[in-house]
């Protein structure tokens, strides 16, 4: 079986999905979602989720199943119009591993077969749902490569942070023994050593967050 890629993406607008919309309207968190999205035309697929709220939320697209105290189970039937991100993923056969709707945002974790499919899916998601933010990409381990290959999102860095990191690398700051010290790299960048250290620390913190799958 080929190695797949696990992607975590976030949508900032609650309008992209009924689940996110309910979480937004009830000022709550929805993290219990089960879905069966199919790509075959004519087949019916549904999503069910639980929301905890004092008053049951009302939405035309949702079918209430049952309530138990402040917990309410709803069902959403997909009509094939690609009206939400999970329908788009189902269109490409990418299974959703986890939903997390928190007030005004929706986070999805899904699997793509390979990087080519991932690029296609991300492109479609961006076209259909502006405001997509890629949080993490992780390649599954294979027999030849037992460790995970982690995709690092350089877009998290500011232009200045990337320049500082690139300059430090090019000058051998990270080598042992060092090809240049902090003072020399800072001089090359025309900044003081303290500013260099701050930019470098911020850049490394962001990149290590991806490598260590934190945040």
Buried (B, 14 or more C-beta within 10 A) or exposed (E): EEBBBBBBBBBBBBEBBBBBBBBBBBEBEBBBBEBEBBBEEEEEBEBBBBBEBEEBBEEEBBEEEEEEEEEBBBEBEBEBEBBBBBBBBBBBBBBBEEBBBBBBBBBBBBBBBEEEBBEEBBEBBEEBBEEBBBBBBBBBEEEEEEEEEBBBBEEBBEEBBBBBBEBBEEBBBEEEEBBBEBEBBBBBBEBEBEBBBBBBEBBBEBBEBBEEEEE
